[in-house]
Amino acid sequence: MKKTINEKLGQLFFVGLQGYTLSEQTKKLLKTIQPAGIIFFEHNIKNKNQIKNLIKEINKIIEVKLFIAVDQEGGSVERLRNVCTSTPSPWGLSKLGLKELLAAQKIIVDELLELGFNMNFVPVLDINSNPANPIIGTRSLGNHPAIVAKYSSKIIEMYLKQKMIPVGKHFPGHGDLSVDSHLSLPVLNKSKSELANFELIPFKEAIKSKIPALMAGHIQVPAYEKEKIRPSSLSKNILMNLLRKELGFKGLIITDELNMKGITKNYDLNTAAHEAIISGADMILFNWNEKDTLKTYEYLTNKVKKDPFLQKRINESYERVLALKKKYLIKKIKRKINTKLNRKISHDLAERTVHWIKRDLFYIPVKKTDPIEIIYPISPKLREEDLLKICSCLGIRNKTLVPYKINPDPEEIGYILKKSNSKKRKILITYDAKCRTGQRALINQLLNKSSDLCMISAGLENDIEVAPKIRYFISAYAPNYISLLSAVRKLMQ
């Protein structure tokens, strides 16, 4: 049966949902839009049975097979952290080698397929060349284009072999920026030649490796787009001229989430969605604000009636979406998961990834019976529940957890110093302190008070550079459970 233009438009929508179950509002959204893809966020994830049941309920409403996607990168980005095996960061694993990196990604792929997912937003193709980058960090495979290109191409190859759809991100490259596009619009101010010889190299390699989809980032690139508020995700010059024509990419172009402030500071959601489609995006990604998503769909259904070019673009993208679905969503891939074995493999990988960077001869290992103070940054990625679980696992009973804002002000630092007990062994967890002045101040003031301070970096190893006087420094490379468990255990050895 021939599809109407509105039905085709739905196949350009990648949507987030609210909650663990389908409310009447959610059912209305799905029935009305009939989207091509669903992205799961952490608030959609409770346990294995709940995930499988939610996917089953969604599929009852949807007429065309869905992309069921998630961000499960390993390390700092694990939407399924309470359900799936936690793995070390791509950055840390890449330092061990390709074999170890692929072992972790294979665990992720198998466990996602077992749950019913068929798409994962990996690999990260950004080159983390800027230590002050607040959003990429250890999500990257490295700080050199050749490393990122080589390792990401092998990840893509493995995903395709396992029938899991990889989505490379964030075109044309978010690694050398100091602004988070969740919060504002970053500007990548490089010449075309500089971009070609650095940022674009992993994307070129991914295209050679036949990656089926790429995510366009909300990054302003003056070398290709003269309009100062227009990000790559809404730019014809970048999506059509650079990515399609120059680089020869024939797969799906998916925008990063349109609700991010890198977009909404300059565009309303309706305009952004329209601009993305006419500029060359095949799919537009939305967060869990269902009312806004539905409003945007209704806006576009009205607009398309009077806009032949928008109709043309919808038809083009619709055919591209369907072609990818026919290729990869033929049948459900079943996996038998040995969770115990996966956890052992991941544990062994973490033990090899996490390591001492600085330890002098006078170090005395932390004992289970020692009174310990763990000072840690408040972050959705680094949780108190994980630290409590780690202490329990290692038999540490006499502990005090002292949280601090990820970029503490002088007043908070003063409060922490005053509250701190001089008789307790101090473990300070940092998270990319190089790009946070408050963390740097906290580190150095704690060092002045306690020369035997033990420091664990939950992000990049560069944190040691802001504390040259530190005597004991471990790099965990990730703020997740498996990495911090290994780091605290090393303090006890």
Buried (B, 14 or more C-beta within 10 A) or exposed (E): EEBEBBBBBBBBBBBBBBBBEBEEBBBBBBEBBBBBBBBBBBEBBBEBEBBEBBBEBBBEBBEBBBBBBBBBBBBBBBBBBEBBBBBBBBBBBBBBEEEBBBBBBBBBBBBBBBBBBBBBBBBBBBBBBBBBBBBBBBBBBBBBBEBBBBBBBBBBBBBBEBBBBBBBBBBBBBBBBEBBBBEBBBBBEBEEEBBBEBBBBBBBBBBEBEBBBBBBBBBBBEBBBEEEEBBBBBBBBBBBBBBBEBBEBEBBBBBBBBBBBBBBEBBBBBBBBBBBBBBBBBBBBBBBBBEBBBBBBBBBBEBBEEBEEBBEBBBEBBEBBBBBBEEBBEEEBEEEBEEEEBBEBBBEBBBBBBBBBBBEEEBEEBEEEBBBBBBBBEBEBBBEEBBBBBBEEBEBEBBBEBBBBBBBEEEBBEBBBEEBEEEBBBBBBBBBBBBBEBBBBBBBBBBEEBEEBBBBBBBBBBBBEBBEEBBBBBBBBBBBBBBBBBBBBBBEE
